[in-house]
Amino acid sequence: QVQLVESGGGLVQAGGSLRLSCAASGLTFGSYHMGWYRQAPGKERELVAAISSGGSTNYADSVKGRFTISRDNAKNTVNLQMNSLKSEDTAVYYCKANLFPLNYWGQGTQVTVSS
């Protein structure tokens, strides 16, 4: 059974930092493309950052230069370092594992940035 468990969310002041982690189990982690998505109240879920099985990364324009995604295939984890946080970064953040046609999601972790 595939499980993705996010951690590291919380309340932080604007300008601060948080580091999210996603621990994966039940899958061949190194073969999967991994991504972080977020969903703010009243908005659709959107891609924040992604990292391919080969290590290539891409970011939403809104987080470029502030967020960094990384993966540790030995530990089956994917991380999202978030710096210079803004109030508009407030959302539930989800981890996703993708290997076509399979998609798996975590349960999400709340990030709240106070201004």
Secondary structure, 3 states (H helix, E strand, C coil): CCEEEEECCEEEECCCCEEEEEEEECCCHHHCEEEEEEECCCCCCEEEEEECCCCCEEECCCCCCCEEEEEECCCCEEEEEECCCCHHHCEEEEEEEEECCEEEECCCEEEEEEC
